[in-house]
């Protein structure tokens, strides 16, 4: 009976050692993958959130200016058409 317990003890120790080895390999692979991702992301030219928000605000202001100018041009064109359609009062004499 004593030899069977020792066999099981050795088997348990071996399995614990294997589990520890696999856990260590997993941690090492995860660390390596994180480092590769940091290198990859570090090489990408990305803008900061502040820069993005500033450009977004500039675009919104430009869009508002564009809408105001469009309205003004439409009003000027309408006035030009209206004055072109009006008969000239001095030409009838």
TIMI-2910 file (N, C-alpha, C, CB; in pm, 1 decimal, decimal comma, always signed):
<rs>
+----------+----------+----------+----------+----------+----------+----------+----------+----------+----------+----------+----------+------+
!      n_x !      n_y !      n_z !     ca_x !     ca_y !     ca_z !      c_x !      c_y !      c_z !     cb_x !     cb_y !     cb_z ! resn !
+----------+----------+----------+----------+----------+----------+----------+----------+----------+----------+----------+----------+------+
!    +80,7 !   -119,1 !     +0,0 !     +0,0 !     +0,0 !     +0,0 !    +85,1 !   +125,7 !     +0,0 !    -91,9 !     -0,3 !   +118,2 !  Unk !
!   +195,3 !   +115,5 !    +67,3 !   +282,4 !   +230,5 !    +77,1 !   +336,1 !   +269,5 !    -59,7 !   +396,7 !   +202,3 !   +172,8 !  Unk !
!   +364,5 !   +172,7 !   -145,9 !   +420,7 !   +202,9 !   -277,1 !   +316,1 !   +270,2 !   -367,1 !   +473,5 !    +74,4 !   -343,4 !  Unk !
!   +189,5 !   +236,7 !   -352,2 !    +85,3 !   +298,8 !   -432,7 !    +68,8 !   +446,4 !   -395,7 !    -47,7 !   +224,1 !   -414,8 !  Unk !
!    +75,1 !   +476,6 !   -267,2 !    +62,4 !   +615,7 !   -225,1 !   +179,1 !   +698,8 !   -278,6 !    +55,9 !   +625,2 !    -71,5 !  Unk !
!   +296,8 !   +639,6 !   -277,3 !   +413,7 !   +710,8 !   -327,5 !   +399,3 !   +733,6 !   -477,4 !   +543,5 !   +632,6 !   -296,5 !  Unk !
!   +345,4 !   +635,7 !   -549,6 !   +323,1 !   +650,7 !   -692,6 !   +224,8 !   +764,6 !   -720,5 !   +271,2 !   +519,4 !   -752,5 !  Unk !
!   +118,3 !   +768,7 !   -643,2 !    +21,3 !   +876,8 !   -660,2 !    +81,8 !  +1012,0 !   -622,6 !   -103,6 !   +849,9 !   -575,6 !  Unk !
!   +161,2 !  +1013,5 !   -516,9 !   +227,5 !  +1137,6 !   -476,7 !   +318,7 !  +1187,9 !   -588,1 !   +308,3 !  +1116,6 !   -347,0 !  Unk !
!   +395,4 !  +1098,2 !   -646,5 !   +484,1 !  +1138,6 !   -756,4 !   +404,0 !  +1186,8 !   -877,6 !   +575,4 !  +1021,5 !   -797,1 !  Unk !
!   +294,9 !  +1118,3 !   -905,6 !   +209,5 !  +1158,0 !  -1018,0 !   +149,2 !  +1296,9 !   -993,6 !    +96,9 !  +1053,8 !  -1039,8 !  Unk !
!   +104,1 !  +1324,0 !   -871,7 !    +47,6 !  +1454,1 !   -836,8 !   +154,5 !  +1562,4 !   -847,7 !    -12,0 !  +1451,4 !   -694,4 !  Unk !
!   +274,5 !  +1535,5 !   -800,7 !   +383,3 !  +1631,7 !   -809,6 !   +417,0 !  +1661,3 !   -955,8 !   +507,4 !  +1579,4 !   -735,5 !  Unk !
!   +418,2 !  +1558,1 !  -1037,3 !   +447,7 !  +1576,9 !  -1179,0 !   +337,8 !  +1660,7 !  -1246,0 !   +462,1 !  +1440,1 !  -1249,8 !  Unk !
!   +212,7 !  +1634,4 !  -1213,7 !   +102,4 !  +1709,7 !  -1272,3 !   +105,9 !  +1855,9 !  -1225,3 !    -32,7 !  +1644,3 !  -1235,6 !  Unk !
!   +136,9 !  +1878,0 !  -1098,7 !   +149,0 !  +2014,7 !  -1048,6 !   +263,0 !  +2088,1 !  -1118,5 !   +171,3 !  +2014,5 !   -896,5 !  Unk !
!   +373,3 !  +2018,8 !  -1139,3 !   +486,2 !  +2078,5 !  -1209,7 !   +449,2 !  +2112,6 !  -1353,5 !   +606,5 !  +1984,2 !  -1207,3 !  Unk !
!   +375,8 !  +2023,3 !  -1418,9 !   +334,0 !  +2048,2 !  -1556,8 !   +236,6 !  +2165,7 !  -1562,6 !   +269,4 !  +1922,0 !  -1617,5 !  Unk !
!   +144,2 !  +2170,8 !  -1467,7 !    +48,3 !  +2281,8 !  -1464,2 !   +121,3 !  +2413,6 !  -1441,7 !    -57,5 !  +2259,5 !  -1353,5 !  Unk !
!   +219,7 !  +2414,9 !  -1354,5 !   +298,3 !  +2535,5 !  -1331,1 !   +375,7 !  +2576,5 !  -1455,9 !   +394,3 !  +2514,1 !  -1214,8 !  Unk !
!   +429,4 !  +2477,7 !  -1524,9 !   +504,0 !  +2506,0 !  -1648,4 !   +412,1 !  +2565,3 !  -1754,2 !   +570,8 !  +2377,8 !  -1702,4 !  Unk !
!   +293,0 !  +2506,5 !  -1770,9 !   +197,9 !  +2558,9 !  -1870,1 !   +149,4 !  +2699,4 !  -1832,0 !    +77,2 !  +2463,6 !  -1883,9 !  Unk !
!   +127,9 !  +2722,2 !  -1703,3 !    +86,4 !  +2855,7 !  -1658,2 !   +196,3 !  +2957,0 !  -1687,2 !    +52,5 !  +2855,0 !  -1506,8 !  Unk !
!   +320,4 !  +2918,7 !  -1662,3 !   +433,9 !  +3007,1 !  -1691,1 !   +446,4 !  +3034,5 !  -1839,7 !   +563,5 !  +2946,2 !  -1638,9 !  Unk !
!   +424,4 !  +2932,9 !  -1921,2 !   +429,7 !  +2952,1 !  -2066,7 !   +318,4 !  +3046,6 !  -2111,5 !   +417,8 !  +2816,3 !  -2140,5 !  Unk !
!   +201,8 !  +3033,2 !  -2051,5 !    +90,1 !  +3121,1 !  -2085,6 !   +120,2 !  +3265,6 !  -2048,9 !    -37,2 !  +3075,1 !  -2015,4 !  Unk !
!   +176,6 !  +3285,9 !  -1928,6 !   +211,8 !  +3422,3 !  -1887,0 !   +318,5 !  +3480,9 !  -1978,4 !   +261,0 !  +3423,4 !  -1741,2 !  Unk !
!   +416,3 !  +3399,7 !  -2016,3 !   +521,8 !  +3447,0 !  -2105,2 !   +466,3 !  +3482,1 !  -2243,5 !   +631,6 !  +3341,0 !  -2117,8 !  Unk !
!   +375,8 !  +3399,6 !  -2295,1 !   +315,0 !  +3427,3 !  -2425,1 !   +230,3 !  +3554,8 !  -2417,6 !   +228,5 !  +3307,3 !  -2471,5 !  Unk !
!   +157,6 !  +3572,4 !  -2308,5 !    +76,1 !  +3692,9 !  -2292,0 !   +164,2 !  +3817,9 !  -2285,5 !    -10,3 !  +3682,1 !  -2164,9 !  Unk !
!   +271,9 !  +3810,2 !  -2210,8 !   +364,0 !  +3923,7 !  -2201,0 !   +427,2 !  +3956,5 !  -2334,8 !   +472,5 !  +3895,1 !  -2099,0 !  Unk !
!   +464,2 !  +3853,4 !  -2408,9 !   +523,2 !  +3874,5 !  -2541,3 !   +422,4 !  +3937,6 !  -2636,2 !   +574,1 !  +3742,0 !  -2599,4 !  Unk !
!   +299,1 !  +3891,4 !  -2629,7 !   +194,9 !  +3946,5 !  -2716,0 !   +166,3 !  +4092,1 !  -2680,0 !    +66,4 !  +3862,8 !  -2705,2 !  Unk !
!   +163,5 !  +4123,0 !  -2550,5 !   +142,8 !  +4262,3 !  -2509,3 !   +254,7 !  +4351,5 !  -2560,7 !   +133,8 !  +4272,5 !  -2356,4 !  Unk !
!   +377,2 !  +4303,9 !  -2552,9 !   +491,2 !  +4383,4 !  -2601,2 !   +481,8 !  +4404,7 !  -2751,7 !   +624,8 !  +4314,3 !  -2565,8 !  Unk !
!   +444,9 !  +4302,6 !  -2825,6 !   +428,5 !  +4316,6 !  -2970,8 !   +318,2 !  +4417,2 !  -3003,4 !   +396,5 !  +4179,9 !  -3035,2 !  Unk !
!   +208,2 !  +4412,7 !  -2929,3 !    +98,5 !  +4506,7 !  -2951,7 !   +142,0 !  +4649,7 !  -2919,9 !    -23,3 !  +4468,2 !  -2866,3 !  Unk !
!   +219,8 !  +4667,9 !  -2812,3 !   +269,6 !  +4801,5 !  -2779,3 !   +357,6 !  +4855,3 !  -2891,0 !   +347,6 !  +4799,0 !  -2647,2 !  Unk !
!   +445,2 !  +4769,9 !  -2944,5 !   +531,4 !  +4811,7 !  -3056,0 !   +447,7 !  +4847,7 !  -3177,3 !   +631,8 !  +4700,6 !  -3092,2 !  Unk !
!   +347,2 !  +4766,9 !  -3207,6 !   +262,8 !  +4790,4 !  -3325,0 !   +183,0 !  +4918,6 !  -3309,5 !   +168,1 !  +4672,2 !  -3347,7 !  Unk !
!   +117,7 !  +4935,2 !  -3193,1 !    +36,8 !  +5054,4 !  -3168,7 !   +126,6 !  +5177,4 !  -3158,9 !    -47,1 !  +5038,3 !  -3039,8 !  Unk !
!   +244,3 !  +5163,9 !  -3104,2 !   +337,1 !  +5276,1 !  -3094,3 !   +382,7 !  +5324,6 !  -3230,4 !   +456,8 !  +5237,4 !  -3011,4 !  Unk !
!   +384,0 !  +5238,3 !  -3328,9 !   +425,7 !  +5276,8 !  -3462,7 !   +317,1 !  +5346,5 !  -3541,8 !   +471,5 !  +5157,0 !  -3537,2 !  Unk !
!   +193,4 !  +5339,6 !  -3496,0 !    +82,1 !  +5403,3 !  -3566,4 !    +78,4 !  +5550,2 !  -3527,4 !    -53,8 !  +5333,1 !  -3533,6 !  Unk !
!    +59,0 !  +5636,2 !  -3626,5 !    +51,6 !  +5779,4 !  -3601,5 !    -91,8 !  +5814,5 !  -3564,1 !    +98,9 !  +5861,0 !  -3725,7 !  Unk !
!   -118,9 !  +5820,0 !  -3435,7 !   -254,7 !  +5846,1 !  -3388,0 !   -258,9 !  +5984,6 !  -3324,7 !   -300,6 !  +5737,2 !  -3286,2 !  Unk !
!   -375,6 !  +6047,1 !  -3332,2 !   -393,4 !  +6178,3 !  -3270,9 !   -446,2 !  +6161,5 !  -3129,6 !   -488,9 !  +6266,1 !  -3354,5 !  Unk !
!   -420,8 !  +6261,6 !  -3048,2 !   -472,5 !  +6257,1 !  -2911,7 !   -619,9 !  +6296,5 !  -2912,0 !   -390,8 !  +6350,5 !  -2818,3 !  Unk !
!   -686,6 !  +6269,5 !  -2804,2 !   -828,4 !  +6302,3 !  -2792,3 !   -848,8 !  +6453,8 !  -2800,2 !   -885,9 !  +6247,0 !  -2659,9 !  Unk !
!   -757,3 !  +6529,8 !  -2740,0 !   -768,1 !  +6676,1 !  -2742,2 !   -756,6 !  +6728,8 !  -2885,2 !   -659,2 !  +6739,8 !  -2653,0 !  Unk !
!   -662,6 !  +6674,9 !  -2962,1 !   -646,7 !  +6717,5 !  -3101,1 !   -771,8 !  +6682,6 !  -3182,7 !   -521,5 !  +6651,6 !  -3163,7 !  Unk !
!   -825,0 !  +6563,9 !  -3160,1 !   -945,3 !  +6521,7 !  -3231,3 !  -1062,1 !  +6614,6 !  -3199,8 !   -981,4 !  +6376,9 !  -3194,9 !  Unk !
!  -1080,7 !  +6646,7 !  -3071,0 !  -1191,0 !  +6734,9 !  -3032,0 !  -1173,2 !  +6874,6 !  -3090,3 !  -1201,4 !  +6742,9 !  -2879,4 !  Unk !
!  -1048,1 !  +6923,1 !  -3096,7 !  -1023,3 !  +7056,4 !  -3153,3 !  -1058,4 !  +7059,5 !  -3301,9 !   -875,9 !  +7097,3 !  -3132,8 !  Unk !
!  -1018,4 !  +6957,1 !  -3375,3 !  -1049,1 !  +6952,1 !  -3518,6 !  -1198,8 !  +6933,6 !  -3540,8 !   -970,8 !  +6838,1 !  -3586,8 !  Unk !
!  -1262,8 !  +6857,5 !  -3455,6 !  -1407,5 !  +6838,7 !  -3465,1 !  -1480,4 !  +6971,4 !  -3444,7 !  -1455,3 !  +6734,9 !  -3361,6 !  Unk !
!  -1435,2 !  +7051,9 !  -3347,1 !  -1496,0 !  +7182,9 !  -3323,0 !  -1470,9 !  +7276,4 !  -3441,1 !  -1440,9 !  +7245,0 !  -3193,1 !  Unk !
!  -1351,8 !  +7269,3 !  -3499,8 !  -1321,7 !  +7352,2 !  -3617,2 !  -1411,7 !  +7313,8 !  -3733,9 !  -1173,4 !  +7338,0 !  -3657,4 !  Unk !
!  -1433,8 !  +7186,9 !  -3753,6 !  -1520,0 !  +7140,9 !  -3862,8 !  -1664,0 !  +7185,5 !  -3841,3 !  -1513,7 !  +6988,2 !  -3875,6 !  Unk !
!  -1710,9 !  +7180,2 !  -3718,4 !  -1847,7 !  +7224,4 !  -3688,6 !  -1861,2 !  +7374,7 !  -3714,4 !  -1885,5 !  +7191,2 !  -3541,4 !  Unk !
!  -1760,4 !  +7452,4 !  -3675,8 !  -1764,2 !  +7596,9 !  -3699,8 !  -1761,8 !  +7626,2 !  -3849,5 !  -1645,7 !  +7666,9 !  -3629,9 !  Unk !
!  -1679,8 !  +7552,1 !  -3923,9 !  -1673,2 !  +7571,5 !  -4069,0 !  -1806,7 !  +7535,5 !  -4134,0 !  -1559,6 !  +7486,6 !  -4130,0 !  Unk !
!  -1871,0 !  +7431,6 !  -4085,3 !  -2001,3 !  +7391,7 !  -4138,3 !  -2105,4 !  +7500,2 !  -4111,6 !  -2046,4 !  +7257,9 !  -4076,1 !  Unk !
!  -2102,4 !  +7558,3 !  -3992,3 !  -2194,7 !  +7667,1 !  -3959,8 !  -2169,6 !  +7788,5 !  -4048,8 !  -2181,4 !  +7706,5 !  -3812,0 !  Unk !
!  -2042,8 !  +7822,9 !  -4068,9 !  -2008,5 !  +7935,1 !  -4158,2 !  -2056,1 !  +7907,1 !  -4300,5 !  -1855,6 !  +7960,8 !  -4157,5 !  Unk !
!  -2039,1 !  +7784,7 !  -4345,0 !  -2081,6 !  +7746,1 !  -4479,1 !  -2233,2 !  +7760,6 !  -4494,5 !  -2038,6 !  +7601,5 !  -4509,3 !  Unk !
!  -2307,0 !  +7717,6 !  -4393,4 !  -2453,2 !  +7731,3 !  -4397,9 !  -2494,8 !  +7878,3 !  -4402,1 !  -2517,3 !  +7662,1 !  -4276,2 !  Unk !
!  -2427,5 !  +7962,1 !  -4322,4 !  -2459,6 !  +8105,0 !  -4321,2 !  -2428,2 !  +8168,0 !  -4456,5 !  -2381,6 !  +8177,2 !  -4209,5 !  Unk !
!  -2314,5 !  +8131,9 !  -4515,4 !  -2279,4 !  +8185,7 !  -4646,6 !  -2376,2 !  +8137,7 !  -4754,5 !  -2136,7 !  +8146,1 !  -4683,2 !  Unk !
!  -2419,5 !  +8013,3 !  -4746,0 !  -2515,0 !  +7959,7 !  -4843,2 !  -2646,4 !  +8039,3 !  -4836,1 !  -2541,0 !  +7807,9 !  -4816,9 !  Unk !
!  -2692,9 !  +8064,5 !  -4715,5 !  -2815,4 !  +8142,4 !  -4697,4 !  -2798,7 !  +8283,0 !  -4753,9 !  -2853,5 !  +8149,2 !  -4548,7 !  Unk !
!  -2684,3 !  +8342,9 !  -4728,9 !  -2658,4 !  +8478,8 !  -4779,4 !  -2653,7 !  +8481,3 !  -4932,2 !  -2526,1 !  +8532,9 !  -4722,1 !  Unk !
!  -2587,0 !  +8383,1 !  -4992,6 !  -2577,9 !  +8376,5 !  -5139,5 !  -2716,4 !  +8355,8 !  -5199,7 !  -2482,2 !  +8262,2 !  -5184,1 !  Unk !
!  -2796,2 !  +8268,3 !  -5139,3 !  -2932,1 !  +8246,0 !  -5189,3 !  -3014,9 !  +8373,5 !  -5182,3 !  -3000,7 !  +8134,7 !  -5109,8 !  Unk !
!  -2999,8 !  +8450,0 !  -5075,2 !  -3073,4 !  +8575,9 !  -5062,2 !  -3027,0 !  +8675,8 !  -5167,6 !  -3055,2 !  +8635,1 !  -4920,9 !  Unk !
!  -2896,7 !  +8682,1 !  -5191,0 !  -2844,3 !  +8773,5 !  -5293,0 !  -2890,0 !  +8732,9 !  -5433,0 !  -2691,1 !  +8777,4 !  -5287,3 !  Unk !
!  -2891,0 !  +8603,2 !  -5460,6 !  -2936,9 !  +8555,9 !  -5591,8 !  -3085,7 !  +8586,7 !  -5610,7 !  -2911,2 !  +8403,7 !  -5606,7 !  Unk !
!  -3163,6 !  +8568,3 !  -5505,9 !  -3306,5 !  +8598,7 !  -5515,3 !  -3327,2 !  +8747,6 !  -5539,4 !  -3380,5 !  +8554,3 !  -5387,2 !  Unk !
!  -3250,1 !  +8830,7 !  -5473,5 !  -3261,8 !  +8975,5 !  -5492,9 !  -3218,7 !  +9014,3 !  -5634,0 !  -3177,1 !  +9051,3 !  -5388,7 !  Unk !
!  -3115,2 !  +8947,4 !  -5686,0 !  -3068,3 !  +8976,7 !  -5821,4 !  -3173,5 !  +8936,3 !  -5924,1 !  -2935,4 !  +8904,0 !  -5849,8 !  Unk !
!  -3238,6 !  +8822,9 !  -5906,1 !  -3344,2 !  +8778,7 !  -5997,9 !  -3463,3 !  +8873,5 !  -5992,0 !  -3389,0 !  +8635,1 !  -5964,1 !  Unk !
!  -3495,9 !  +8918,4 !  -5870,1 !  -3609,0 !  +9008,1 !  -5852,4 !  -3582,7 !  +9141,4 !  -5922,1 !  -3637,3 !  +9030,2 !  -5703,1 !  Unk !
!  -3461,4 !  +9193,2 !  -5910,2 !  -3430,4 !  +9320,8 !  -5975,1 !  -3417,1 !  +9304,7 !  -6126,0 !  -3301,6 !  +9379,9 !  -5917,6 !  Unk !
!  -3381,0 !  +9187,8 !  -6175,3 !  -3371,9 !  +9164,2 !  -6319,2 !  -3511,0 !  +9153,6 !  -6381,3 !  -3291,1 !  +9036,5 !  -6347,6 !  Unk !
!  -3608,7 !  +9103,9 !  -6308,3 !  -3745,0 !  +9088,7 !  -6359,5 !  -3822,0 !  +9220,0 !  -6355,9 !  -3819,7 !  +8983,3 !  -6279,4 !  Unk !
!  -3785,0 !  +9310,3 !  -6268,1 !  -3859,5 !  +9436,6 !  -6255,5 !  -3836,5 !  +9521,7 !  -6379,7 !  -3816,5 !  +9514,5 !  -6127,3 !  Unk !
!  -3947,6 !  +9576,9 !  -6439,2 !  -3930,6 !  +9661,7 !  -6557,0 !  -3867,1 !  +9795,1 !  -6519,6 !  -4065,3 !  +9685,1 !  -6625,9 !  Unk !
!  -3791,0 !  +9846,5 !  -6613,2 !  -3723,3 !  +9973,7 !  -6588,3 !  -3820,3 ! +10085,7 !  -6622,3 !  -3591,0 !  +9986,2 !  -6671,9 !  Unk !
!  -3843,6 ! +10175,1 !  -6530,7 !  -3943,7 ! +10280,1 !  -6548,6 !  -3896,9 ! +10389,6 !  -6643,2 !  -3979,4 ! +10340,7 !  -6415,0 !  Unk !
!  -3771,1 ! +10415,0 !  -6660,3 !  -3720,3 ! +10519,2 !  -6747,3 !  -3716,4 ! +10480,1 !  -6894,1 !  -3584,6 ! +10558,0 !  -6703,3 !  Unk !
!  -3730,9 ! +10357,0 !  -6930,6 !  -3719,0 ! +10311,1 !  -7068,5 !  -3849,1 ! +10330,2 !  -7146,1 !  -3678,0 ! +10164,7 !  -7071,4 !  Unk !
!  -3961,8 ! +10348,4 !  -7081,6 !  -4090,9 ! +10360,7 !  -7148,8 !  -4109,2 ! +10497,0 !  -7216,2 !  -4203,0 ! +10337,5 !  -7049,3 !  Unk !
!  -4043,1 ! +10601,0 !  -7180,6 !  -4063,8 ! +10734,4 !  -7234,9 !  -4000,0 ! +10747,2 !  -7363,5 !  -4014,0 ! +10839,0 !  -7145,0 !  Unk !
+----------+----------+----------+----------+----------+----------+----------+----------+----------+----------+----------+----------+------+
</rs>
